[in-house]
Amino acid sequence: MLADAAAAAGGGGGQAARRAMPSDEEVKAAAAAVLRVSDVSRVNMKNLMAALQERFGVDLTAKRQWIQKYAAGFADEQAKARSGSRPGITSSGR
C-alpha cells in the first residue's frame, strides 16, 4: 500500500533505470502522498523509506534524517488537525 501511494505520487519506480537523486520537494510530495493514505501513527521509517526508494529508483539513505524529520512534522500536523477539528473534546474524552 505504501509503495502504491508513492508510485501514485509521480510515476513508477521498481525496475526502472536508476535516476538522479530527487529534489527535497519531490521527496516531500511523495512522502506526503504516502503519509496521507496511511495511518501515520503506524508508518515506520523502514516502510516509508522502502516506498520512497521504490518510487524514485534510488537509494535515499542520504536523505533519511530529512525524511524522518518531515514525517514527524507531518504526523504532528495531522494530530493537531484532528484535535482541532473536534471542539469540546478534551484529552480526558469529556
C-alpha positions in Angstrom: 0.0 0.0 0.0 2.8 2.4 0.8 4.6 1.6 -2.4 1.3 2.2 -4.3 0.9 5.6 -2.7 4.5 6.5 -3.5 4.1 5.4 -7.1 0.8 7.4 -7.5 2.7 10.4 -6.3 4.6 10.6 -9.5 5.3 7.6 -11.6 6.8 4.2 -11.2 9.9 3.0 -9.6 10.6 -0.6 -9.2 12.6 -2.0 -12.1 13.0 1.5 -13.7 16.6 2.5 -14.6 18.5 4.4 -11.9 17.7 8.1 -11.9 19.3 11.2 -10.4 18.7 12.0 -6.7 15.3 13.6 -6.4 14.9 17.1 -5.0 13.7 17.7 -1.5 10.4 19.0 -2.9 10.0 15.8 -4.9 10.7 13.6 -1.9 8.4 15.8 0.2 5.5 15.4 -2.2 5.9 11.7 -2.5 6.3 11.3 1.3 3.1 13.4 1.9 1.2 11.2 -0.6 2.3 8.1 1.3 1.5 9.5 4.7 -1.9 10.9 3.6 -3.2 7.5 2.8 -1.6 5.8 5.8 -2.2 5.7 9.5 0.8 7.9 10.3 0.9 6.5 13.9 1.7 3.1 12.3 4.1 4.0 9.5 7.7 3.3 10.3 10.8 4.7 8.6 11.7 1.4 7.1 8.4 1.1 5.2 8.4 4.8 4.3 12.0 4.7 3.0 11.2 1.5 1.0 8.2 3.1 -0.6 10.1 6.2 -1.5 13.1 4.4 -2.8 10.9 2.2 -4.9 9.2 5.3 -6.2 12.4 7.1 -7.2 14.6 4.1 -8.0 17.5 5.5 -6.0 19.0 4.9 -2.5 17.6 7.7 -0.3 19.8 6.9 2.7 21.5 10.3 2.4 18.1 12.0 2.9 16.9 9.6 5.7 17.2 12.2 8.5 15.4 14.9 6.5 12.6 12.4 5.6 12.3 11.4 9.2 12.0 15.0 10.3 9.5 15.7 7.6 7.4 12.6 8.5 7.4 13.6 12.2 6.3 17.1 11.4 3.6 15.7 9.1 2.3 13.4 11.9 2.3 16.3 14.3 0.2 18.5 11.9 -2.2 15.6 11.4 -2.6 15.2 15.1 -3.2 18.9 15.6 -5.7 18.9 12.8 -7.6 16.0 14.3 -7.7 17.5 17.8 -8.6 20.9 16.4 -11.5 19.6 14.3 -13.3 18.3 17.3 -14.1 21.2 19.6 -15.3 20.4 23.0 -13.3 17.2 23.2 -10.6 17.2 25.9 -7.8 14.8 26.5 -10.0 13.1 29.1 -12.6 12.5 26.5 -15.2 14.7 28.1 
